[in-house]
């Protein structure tokens, strides 16, 4: 049977006016026969369903008896046809209001983010009782819902000194490892004290161990190394290689007491830290500081003293030019 392009509403209006052809009546009966509103698939709200039922009541009660030209029960067919119109409305309305699974973003974990964007040290207590000191311009984040389950995972950007306490799961009686993630480098511990320098713009990540034992995993190269007390790892972000070197454990955490500490830090990064800490603009030729490192610590001293000392070691000096500080070779 050829389908009529006429809308349901137009066809029913023709039927009410006694203008339908036999073919159109047959089509209307075919539609009514397929009417099923019992599946509840429209997912309409109670308010929307009430409005639809109210429309149905007024539609049905407004039907008048029409002459029976074709031997049909017109009133019965009109009632069913009216329900058909409203059923179509319900289906369309339900389709419009049904949420699209494609457009609904997957729920993301609500992270706890702790930042220190001010001068000075910020001290943090984690849910397991571990303590963290965050240096200025540093950030720590973790998922509080997952923390203390299979692992105690935190992500660090900047510098943090960690005093990790052992933690055992009350459900499984298993020790829960503590993991600090800095890019592709993961530091795993059970109970220890260590320091991590992982500034976003720095060329290296440095991990120094005070006591206990830690394992460092490089997820980019699938390599692991173990650190013992008085050891540090210097990890190159560019080459993804590391070097284990000795470090004085008593100096590792000096920065948590207000010291400005450089442990085998590239001279360029040391200069940038001085500029950031003391809010002084410093200019220099990158070639002058290339492949140079500095190990030193300063406490309660001015930037001229700090800068002068770290430059003197490498036969460099600074001069003032208006509000700028310019680094150059030392004059003899």
TIBA-990932 format. One record per residue (C-alpha): residue number from 1; x negated, z, y negated. Coordinates in nm, 4 decimals, padded with zeros to 6 digits. Layout:
num,east,up,north
NUM,X,Z,Y .
...
This chain:
num,east,up,north
1,00.0000,00.0000,00.0000 .
2,-00.1366,-00.0961,-00.3380 .
3,-00.2037,00.2076,-00.5583 .
4,-00.0394,00.2187,-00.8972 .
5,-00.2730,00.2700,-01.1959 .
6,00.0061,00.4716,-01.3611 .
7,-00.0594,00.8413,-01.4286 .
8,00.1311,01.1099,-01.2383 .
9,00.3044,01.2244,-01.5563 .
10,00.4131,00.8689,-01.6499 .
11,00.5443,00.8007,-01.3002 .
12,00.7470,01.1229,-01.2941 .
13,00.8880,01.0440,-01.6386 .
14,01.0021,00.7024,-01.5109 .
15,01.1600,00.8777,-01.2104 .
16,01.3442,01.1223,-01.4394 .
17,01.4748,00.8242,-01.6398 .
18,01.5915,00.6542,-01.3177 .
19,01.3536,00.3615,-01.3872 .
20,01.1301,00.3704,-01.0753 .
21,01.1002,00.0771,-00.8415 .
22,01.1244,00.1432,-00.4661 .
23,00.7460,00.1038,-00.4420 .
24,00.6899,00.3652,-00.7142 .
25,00.9292,00.6085,-00.5444 .
26,00.7411,00.5596,-00.2178 .
27,00.4123,00.6322,-00.3970 .
28,00.5576,00.9456,-00.5573 .
29,00.6827,01.0698,-00.2193 .
30,00.3365,01.0025,-00.0734 .
31,00.1757,01.2195,-00.3451 .
32,00.4287,01.4986,-00.2990 .
33,00.3672,01.4978,00.0771 .
34,-00.0035,01.5664,00.0122 .
35,00.0650,01.8531,-00.2275 .
36,-00.1053,02.1773,-00.1145 .
37,-00.1712,02.4680,-00.3494 .
38,-00.2204,02.7328,-00.0857 .
39,-00.5978,02.7132,-00.0458 .
40,-00.6753,02.9144,-00.3579 .
41,-00.9750,02.6923,-00.4298 .
42,-00.9078,02.6632,-00.8001 .
43,-01.0709,02.9980,-00.8803 .
44,-00.8577,03.0532,-01.1891 .
45,-00.8378,03.3845,-01.3641 .
46,-00.5171,03.5930,-01.3331 .
47,-00.4300,03.5044,-01.6926 .
48,-00.4679,03.1323,-01.6281 .
49,-00.2577,03.1495,-01.3105 .
50,00.0176,03.3367,-01.4962 .
51,00.0257,03.0659,-01.7636 .
52,00.0496,02.7925,-01.4987 .
53,00.3329,02.9709,-01.3174 .
54,00.5203,03.0090,-01.6470 .
55,00.4851,02.6355,-01.7141 .
56,00.6108,02.5627,-01.3605 .
57,00.9198,02.7774,-01.4104 .
58,01.0177,02.6050,-01.7348 .
59,00.9442,02.2623,-01.5859 .
60,01.1611,02.3207,-01.2807 .
61,01.4540,02.4873,-01.4617 .
62,01.4680,02.2026,-01.7130 .
63,01.5389,01.9415,-01.4421 .
64,01.8824,01.7841,-01.4714 .
65,02.0790,01.6155,-01.1918 .
66,02.0407,01.2380,-01.2031 .
67,02.2555,00.9728,-01.0386 .
68,02.1600,00.9049,-00.6789 .
69,02.0963,00.5299,-00.6764 .
70,01.8729,00.5171,-00.3718 .
71,02.0334,00.7752,-00.1450 .
72,01.7580,01.0273,-00.2238 .
73,01.7784,01.3979,-00.3030 .
74,01.6616,01.3439,-00.6635 .
75,01.6632,01.7069,-00.7673 .
76,01.4502,01.8090,-00.4707 .
77,01.2040,01.5272,-00.5327 .
78,01.1902,01.6048,-00.9033 .
79,01.1136,01.9715,-00.8352 .
80,00.8357,01.8748,-00.5953 .
81,00.7042,01.6136,-00.8405 .
82,00.6974,01.8701,-01.1195 .
83,00.4924,02.0962,-00.8973 .
84,00.2651,01.7981,-00.8350 .
85,00.1984,01.7535,-01.2083 .
86,00.1191,02.1201,-01.2504 .
87,-00.0912,02.1272,-00.9350 .
88,-00.3029,01.8488,-01.0803 .
89,-00.3364,02.0561,-01.3989 .
90,-00.4440,02.3615,-01.1985 .
91,-00.7035,02.1650,-01.0035 .
92,-00.8474,02.0104,-01.3189 .
93,-00.8493,02.3450,-01.4996 .
94,-01.0137,02.5144,-01.2032 .
95,-01.2754,02.2402,-01.1832 .
96,-01.3587,02.2760,-01.5526 .
97,-01.3908,02.6536,-01.5271 .
98,-01.5875,02.6565,-01.2000 .
99,-01.9516,02.7508,-01.2758 .
100,-02.2055,02.4811,-01.1982 .
101,-02.4665,02.5977,-00.9478 .
102,-02.7082,02.3376,-01.0818 .
103,-02.7034,02.4760,-01.4338 .
104,-02.7176,02.8455,-01.3470 .
105,-03.0811,02.9533,-01.3540 .
106,-03.2122,03.1704,-01.0738 .
107,-03.2370,03.5315,-01.1726 .
108,-03.5883,03.6357,-01.2645 .
109,-03.7328,03.9797,-01.2118 .
110,-03.7217,04.2056,-01.5156 .
111,-04.0874,04.2830,-01.5804 .
112,-04.2205,04.5925,-01.7487 .
113,-04.4605,04.4694,-02.0182 .
114,-04.6978,04.7072,-02.1962 .
115,-04.9064,04.5736,-02.4840 .
116,-05.1657,04.7224,-02.7142 .
117,-05.1886,04.5058,-03.0256 .
118,-05.3217,04.7801,-03.2519 .
119,-05.6672,04.9343,-03.3010 .
120,-05.7387,05.2199,-03.0650 .
121,-05.6663,05.2971,-02.7022 .
122,-05.3267,05.3082,-02.5340 .
123,-05.2962,05.5326,-02.2278 .
124,-05.0364,05.4546,-01.9614 .
125,-04.9019,05.6345,-01.6565 .
126,-04.7791,05.3984,-01.3835 .
127,-04.4890,05.4814,-01.1463 .
128,-04.7319,05.5852,-00.8684 .
129,-04.9176,05.8289,-01.0950 .
130,-05.2164,05.6016,-01.1588 .
131,-05.3579,05.6060,-01.5121 .
132,-05.4535,05.3048,-01.7219 .
133,-05.6314,05.2834,-02.0564 .
134,-05.5527,04.9593,-02.2407 .
135,-05.7993,04.8374,-02.4986 .
136,-05.6792,04.6720,-02.8179 .
137,-05.5324,04.3204,-02.7804 .
138,-05.4600,04.3837,-02.4117 .
139,-05.1472,04.3480,-02.2001 .
140,-05.0275,04.4864,-01.8670 .
141,-04.7163,04.3814,-01.6768 .
142,-04.5535,04.4605,-01.3419 .
143,-04.2222,04.4361,-01.1601 .
144,-04.0769,04.7906,-01.1400 .
145,-03.8427,04.6882,-00.8552 .
146,-04.1305,04.5759,-00.6312 .
147,-04.3953,04.8266,-00.7389 .
148,-04.4704,05.0866,-00.4667 .
149,-04.3109,04.8731,-00.1918 .
150,-04.5581,04.6523,-00.0025 .
151,-04.8160,04.6600,-00.2816 .
152,-04.8710,04.7962,-00.6291 .
153,-04.9279,04.4748,-00.8231 .
154,-05.0045,04.4622,-01.1961 .
155,-05.1233,04.1724,-01.4109 .
156,-05.3831,04.2315,-01.6799 .
157,-05.4848,04.0315,-01.9837 .
158,-05.7556,04.1922,-02.1964 .
159,-05.9392,04.5084,-02.0908 .
160,-05.8180,04.8026,-01.8887 .
161,-05.9765,05.1064,-01.7258 .
162,-05.7903,05.2114,-01.4092 .
163,-05.7863,05.5457,-01.2335 .
164,-05.5885,05.4673,-00.9208 .
165,-05.4444,05.7385,-00.6987 .
166,-05.3869,05.6809,-00.3253 .
167,-05.0215,05.6183,-00.2446 .
168,-04.8453,05.6222,00.0932 .
169,-04.5037,05.4685,00.1530 .
170,-04.2508,05.7417,00.2420 .
171,-04.0623,05.4905,00.4634 .
172,-04.3510,05.3458,00.6670 .
173,-04.6237,05.6098,00.6120 .
174,-04.8614,05.3224,00.5324 .
175,-05.1081,05.3211,00.2456 .
176,-04.9948,05.0900,-00.0350 .
177,-05.2826,04.8917,-00.1907 .
178,-05.3209,04.8668,-00.5670 .
179,-05.3855,04.5121,-00.6919 .
180,-05.4840,04.3944,-01.0397 .
181,-05.4303,04.0230,-01.0940 .
182,-05.6325,03.8427,-01.3620 .
183,-05.5820,03.4697,-01.3250 .
184,-05.7070,03.3666,-00.9811 .
185,-05.9042,03.6897,-00.9358 .
186,-05.7347,03.9774,-00.7537 .
187,-05.8905,04.3242,-00.7430 .
188,-05.7677,04.5324,-00.4446 .
189,-05.8114,04.9072,-00.4231 .
190,-05.6613,05.2116,-00.2506 .
191,-05.7895,05.4920,-00.4709 .
192,-06.0714,05.4531,-00.7205 .
193,-06.1751,05.4159,-01.0846 .
194,-06.2844,05.0807,-01.2241 .
195,-06.2860,04.8696,-01.5376 .
196,-06.1711,04.5087,-01.5855 .
197,-06.2470,04.2840,-01.8809 .
198,-06.0271,03.9748,-01.8646 .
199,-05.9613,03.8489,-02.2159 .
200,-05.7728,03.5212,-02.2259 .
201,-06.0266,03.3372,-02.4450 .
202,-06.3356,03.4835,-02.2771 .
203,-06.5419,03.2673,-02.0422 .
204,-06.5796,03.5435,-01.7844 .
205,-06.3969,03.8223,-01.6063 .
206,-06.6016,04.1389,-01.5516 .
207,-06.5109,04.4110,-01.3035 .
208,-06.7151,04.7340,-01.2974 .
209,-06.6750,05.0095,-01.0388 .
210,-06.7171,05.3786,-01.1244 .
211,-06.6279,05.5373,-00.7897 .
212,-06.4523,05.4416,-00.4674 .
213,-06.4568,05.0881,-00.3311 .
214,-06.2801,04.7678,-00.4316 .
215,-06.2474,04.4160,-00.2933 .
216,-06.2253,04.1100,-00.5172 .
217,-06.0413,03.8027,-00.3907 .
218,-06.0700,03.4665,-00.5601 .
219,-05.7501,03.2832,-00.4663 .
220,-05.8924,02.9577,-00.6081 .
221,-06.1898,02.9486,-00.3672 .
222,-06.0672,03.1879,-00.0954 .
223,-06.3778,03.4043,-00.1324 .
224,-06.4002,03.7829,-00.1188 .
225,-06.6671,04.0287,-00.2257 .
226,-06.6893,04.4074,-00.2030 .
227,-06.8105,04.6369,-00.4800 .
228,-06.9688,04.9799,-00.4465 .
229,-07.0100,05.2397,-00.7232 .
230,-07.2557,05.1415,-00.9991 .
231,-07.1916,04.7727,-00.9310 .
232,-07.0167,04.5064,-01.1382 .
233,-06.9040,04.1494,-01.0829 .
234,-06.9415,03.8825,-01.3458 .
235,-06.6955,03.6019,-01.2639 .
236,-06.7164,03.2639,-01.4363 .
237,-06.3767,03.1061,-01.5030 .
238,-06.5321,02.7602,-01.5393 .
239,-06.7464,02.7477,-01.2243 .
240,-06.5355,02.9964,-01.0225 .
241,-06.8557,03.1680,-00.9161 .
242,-06.9578,03.5311,-00.9435 .
243,-07.2622,03.7476,-00.9623 .
244,-07.2933,04.1077,-00.8474 .
245,-07.5178,04.3199,-01.0714 .
246,-07.5978,04.6885,-01.1265 .
247,-07.4148,04.8852,-01.3932 .
248,-07.4354,05.2429,-01.5154 .
249,-07.1086,05.4040,-01.4065 .
250,-07.1196,05.6643,-01.6863 .
251,-07.1134,05.3856,-01.9466 .
252,-06.8272,05.1854,-01.7969 .
253,-06.5467,05.3923,-01.9490 .
254,-06.7118,05.4774,-02.2806 .
255,-06.4760,05.2454,-02.4645 .
256,-06.1850,05.4709,-02.3651 .
257,-06.3476,05.7366,-02.5878 .
258,-06.3673,05.5079,-02.8897 .
259,-06.7030,05.3442,-02.8209 .
260,-06.7644,04.9739,-02.8710 .
261,-06.9254,04.8739,-02.5415 .
262,-07.0964,04.5524,-02.4322 .
263,-07.2009,04.5305,-02.0669 .
264,-07.3931,04.2050,-02.0157 .
265,-07.1457,04.0313,-02.2465 .
266,-07.2205,03.6806,-02.3785 .
267,-07.3427,03.7156,-02.7363 .
268,-07.0715,03.4807,-02.8623 .
269,-06.7989,03.7046,-02.7161 .
270,-06.9663,04.0158,-02.8575 .
271,-06.9601,03.8593,-03.2052 .
272,-06.5935,03.7665,-03.1654 .
273,-06.5078,04.1234,-03.0640 .
274,-06.6893,04.2621,-03.3682 .
275,-06.5024,04.0185,-03.5928 .
276,-06.1715,04.1187,-03.4378 .
277,-06.2349,04.4918,-03.4329 .
278,-06.3603,04.5222,-03.7914 .
279,-06.1476,04.2367,-03.9326 .
280,-06.4454,04.0493,-04.0808 .
281,-06.4766,03.6680,-04.0704 .
282,-06.8022,03.5642,-03.9009 .
283,-06.9366,03.2100,-03.8792 .
284,-07.2216,03.0862,-03.6597 .
285,-07.3630,02.7818,-03.4853 .
286,-07.2645,02.7962,-03.1179 .
287,-07.6073,02.6612,-03.0201 .
288,-07.7746,02.9687,-03.1718 .
289,-07.5918,03.2118,-02.9409 .
290,-07.5733,02.9990,-02.6283 .
291,-07.7050,03.1569,-02.3055 .
292,-07.7634,03.4903,-02.4779 .
293,-07.6216,03.8243,-02.3598 .
294,-07.6048,04.1765,-02.4924 .
295,-07.5808,04.5247,-02.3389 .
296,-07.5231,04.8023,-02.5921 .
297,-07.2778,05.0713,-02.6993 .
298,-07.1854,05.1996,-03.0454 .
299,-06.9786,05.4924,-03.1656 .
300,-06.8400,05.5674,-03.5105 .
301,-07.0612,05.3155,-03.6864 .
302,-07.0045,05.0336,-03.9363 .
303,-06.9917,04.6671,-03.8536 .
304,-07.3202,04.5876,-04.0399 .
305,-07.5011,04.8312,-03.8107 .
306,-07.3387,04.6907,-03.4954 .
307,-07.3879,04.3253,-03.5879 .
308,-07.7409,04.3788,-03.7139 .
309,-07.8473,04.5493,-03.3908 .
310,-07.7084,04.2937,-03.1469 .
311,-07.8531,04.0060,-03.3521 .
312,-08.1968,04.1686,-03.3877 .
313,-08.2431,04.1618,-03.0076 .
314,-08.2158,03.7818,-03.0144 .
315,-08.4163,03.7222,-03.3313 .
316,-08.1070,03.6452,-03.5374 .
317,-07.9679,03.7902,-03.8587 .
318,-07.6662,03.7626,-04.0838 .
319,-07.6093,03.7050,-04.4536 .
320,-07.3098,03.7328,-04.6798 .
321,-07.1585,03.4339,-04.8506 .
322,-06.8612,03.5509,-05.0563 .
323,-06.6175,03.7031,-04.8097 .
324,-06.7786,03.5312,-04.5108 .
325,-07.0541,03.6539,-04.2810 .
326,-07.2875,03.3771,-04.1656 .
327,-07.5313,03.4131,-03.8740 .
328,-07.8634,03.2308,-03.8714 .
329,-08.2196,03.2583,-03.7462 .
330,-08.4239,03.5534,-03.8636 .
331,-08.6732,03.4902,-04.1419 .
332,-09.0243,03.6197,-04.0817 .
